[in-house]
Amino acid sequence: MPNLKRIDLDGNYLTEVVEDLFASNPALEFLNFLNNRVTAVPEMLFSNNPELEVVWFSGNKLTALPQNLFQENRNLLFVDFSRNFIKKMPRYLFRSNFFLDEVHFEANTMERVCRDQFRTNPNLRIVSLVGNGELPELIERAYCSGFKFCYSYGGGPISVLLSLLNVYGDSCYQL
């Protein structure tokens, strides 16, 4: 189905995702993988999906994400990897995503976020790292810009997050 734009696989107890699962879906824009049991995401999973805008992988058992997962997805707007076991966000995870608007990594086991994590995302409005108790308290919250209210605990403009990452973020240059 090359013209398929939306795939919803919420709550199907899936444990594995094969690398070429979406290779025949170049028009794919929306993917919902919520509430499954996926433990790993292949690095090239979205390499044939240039129109991809929304990815939901919250409520799985992910422990890590590949560095180049979204390298071919310039139109990416929204990602949610909340409620997993991710310890760190790869430094270059979002380097190709100019239009990125929202990033959610709530309730993971994140221990670090790189200082320059979001420098290539000028349109980013929401970053939520709430519920990652190992992060410094000021970083472990939601940051919003362009909204009157943050809908998660805490808040502040993205520029505040970038400043805090310069102080509290890890130097990930060796990666």
Number of C-alpha atoms within 10 A of each C-alpha: 10 11 10 14 16 15 15 12 16 17 14 12 14 16 12 13 15 11 14 14 12 22 15 14 22 19 18 24 21 18 20 17 24 24 20 19 20 21 17 17 19 16 15 19 19 25 19 18 22 19 19 26 21 19 19 20 24 26 22 23 19 21 17 17 19 16 16 20 19 24 19 18 23 19 19 25 20 19 20 20 23 25 22 24 20 21 18 17 19 19 19 21 17 24 18 18 23 18 18 26 18 19 21 19 26 24 21 25 19 23 16 21 23 20 21 18 21 23 13 16 16 13 16 23 18 24 25 26 25 22 20 25 15 14 19 16 12 15 26 22 21 26 28 24 18 11 11 7 11 17 13 14 13 16 21 17 17 21 13 16 24 20 13 15 22 14 11 19 21 15 17 15 9 4 8
